[in-house]
């Protein structure tokens, strides 16, 4: 049985990349047979676990419920998944596979400026979530070790958010104009229009929000599968 020279994991024949650490495998870089294993000192089997940060699976549905109860949990979850991507970036990968590292300083700056100015908050969310989705999407689609679950690209997320915020802005502007013109002209039709527009906007925004939750669930499922590929015994963490 061949063994990866980088981490010491057992690998099958004709494997190009080690399923444990992602290092490129060649005939010159493997240990084969019991005689060679005893003649050459192998790295310890726990090399990856001891030298790299632990990757864990997360229960998104639980985080979603808590986030709906109080918004603070959505930011805690956001912190954890950014940390997860930065931990994944520390694991060996082929050269052509892009980094999953996210600059946490930029994320903090975007959030602080967004909440202080309010008007920049939508742009902050576009940046943050396009990075989160895009990093994992590029990693999965560039990695030679494929998986069944995937997420959407960062460009898709950015486009989704831009459409959502543009729609909200236009509908809000229309409702405000109708509300102002109603008292001036005494036209009850304008009031009815405001009510209908408000109900429609609420339904559409809720629908888009639900769709975003589905995309986030798919993202976490894709990340969990990648973690299991790297470590089949990776633990599932419900919260902390």
N, C-alpha and C positions, 0 to 999 in steps of 0.2 A: 504493500500500500504506500503510495507517495505521501510525503508530508511537506507542508509549506515551510520554507526556510525562514520566512519572516515571523510567523507566530507559532509554528509547530503543529498546526491543525492537520488532521487527516483529510486528504482530498482525493477525489476520484481521478481516474486516468483521463487524459485529454482535457483537463480543466485549465482554462486560460487565466482566470482570476480566482483567488482564494475566497471561498464563501464566508470565511470567518473574519478576515481583516481587509479583504479587497485588494491585496497586493498581487501584482502580475506574477504569474507562475510560468516557468519554462523548465525544460528538462534539466538544465544546469542548476536550477534553483530549488530542486526538490530532493528529499531524502527517500530512497527506495530500499525496502528490504530490511530485515532485522540486522544483518551484518553491518550495513551502512549506518543504521541508527546507533549501534553500539560504538562504531568507530568514530563517529562524528558527534560531538556534543550538541544535542538538540535544545532549542529554547524551551522553557517550561510551558506546559499546556495552558497555564493561566496567564500567559504573557499579555494577551489583549486586555483581559479584565483588570489586571493590576496596573497597567500603564496608561489606560485610556479611561475617560469618564464613562460612567454607566449610562447606557441608553435604556429608557423605559417606555412602555406603552401607556397611553392615557385613555381614560374613559370620557369621551367628549359629551355623551348624553347627560352624564351627571353634572359636568361643568355648565352645560346649556341650561339645565333646570335651575342651578344656583344663580346663573347670570340673569335669568328672567326674574328671579326673586329680588336680586339686588345687583346693580351694574358693576359693583366693585369686583365681583368674581370674574367678569369678562376681562378685566385688566390683569388680574392674577393669572388667568389662563393664558392671556397674551404674553405675559412675561415668561411663563413656563415653556411655551412652544418656541419662542425665540431662543431660549436657552437650549432647548432640545436640538434645534438646527445648528447652533454653534458647537454643541457637543458632537453631532454627527460630522461636522467639518473636520474634527480632529482625527477621524478614522482614516486609515489609508484608502486611497482610491486611485484608479488609473488617471494618468495625466489629462486625458481628454474630458474627464468628468469635472464640471465646474464646482466651485466652492458653494457651500450652503451657509456660510457665515453671514450674519446680519450685524451691522454696526449698531450696537445698542445705544451708543451716544447719540447718533442721529435720530433714533426712534424717540428717545427721551426729549430731545430738542423739539422735534415735530409735535409731540404731545403737549409739551409745556406751551409752546407758541400757539398751538391750535386752541387750547383752552383759554389762554389769556386773550386772544384776539377774537375767538369764536368763529369769525369768518373763515379762518384758515384751517379749522378743524376737519372739514370734509377732505381737504387736500392732504392733511396729515394721515387720515385713515386710508386714502387711496395709496399713498406711498407705503405705509406699513404693511397693509394686506397684500398689495401687489408684490412686495418683497417676500413675504412669507409664502405665498402660493408659488411665485415664480422660482424661488430658489429650489424648492423640493421638486417642482415640475421639471426643471432643467436637469437636476441631478438624476432623477429616475429615468428620463428619456435618453440621457447620455451614458448611463452606466451599462456595461455589458451584461450585468446580472439583472435580468428583467423580472418584473413582478406583475401580478394580476390586477392590482389596484393602482390607480393613478389619480392625480388632481388636475386642475386647470392651470393655464399659464398665467403669469403675472400681468400680461397685456390684457387677457380676458377679464381679470378682476378689475384692472384699472378702467377698462371700458364699461364694465357693469356699474361701477360706482359713479362714473361720470354721467351715465345715462340716468341713474337713480337721482342724483343730486340736481341735475338739470330739470328733470321732470318735477321734482318737488318745488324747485324755484319758480318754474313757469306756472304751476298750478296755484302756488301761494300768491303769486303776483295777480293772477286772474281773480282769485277769491277776494283779495284786498280791493281791487278795482271795482268789482261788482258790489262789494259791501259799501263802498264810498258812493257810487252812483245811485244805489237804491234809495237812500234818504233824499237825495237831491231831486230825483225825478218821480219819486213815489211809485215806482214800478215794482209790484210784488213779484213779477216774473224774475227780477234780478235776485230777490231774496231766495226764491225757489232754486235759481241757478247756483247760488252760493251753497245752499244745503246739499244739492246734488253733487256739486264739484267737491265739497268737503268729504262727503261719504265715499265718492269714487277715489279720491286721493288717499283716504285712510285705507281702503281695501287694497289698492295697488301697492302702497308702501308696505303694508303688512305682508302682502304676497311676495314682494321683493325681499323683505326681511327673512321670510321663511325659506326662500330660495337660497339666500346667503347662508343660513344655518345648515342647509343640506350640503352646500359646497364645503363648509367648514368640517362637517362630519366626514365627507369624502377625503378631505385633506388629512384628517387625523387617522382614518383607516389606512390611507396610503403610507403615512409615516410609521404606523404600527407594523405594517407588513415589512417595511424596510428594516425596522429594528429586529423583527423575528428572523429575517434573512441573515443579519449580522450575528445575532445571538438568539437561537431558538428557545433558550430558557429565560429570555428577558421577562421581567416581572411586569404585571399590570398594576398601575398606580391609579387609584380612584381620585384622590385629591393631592395630598402632599407626600 
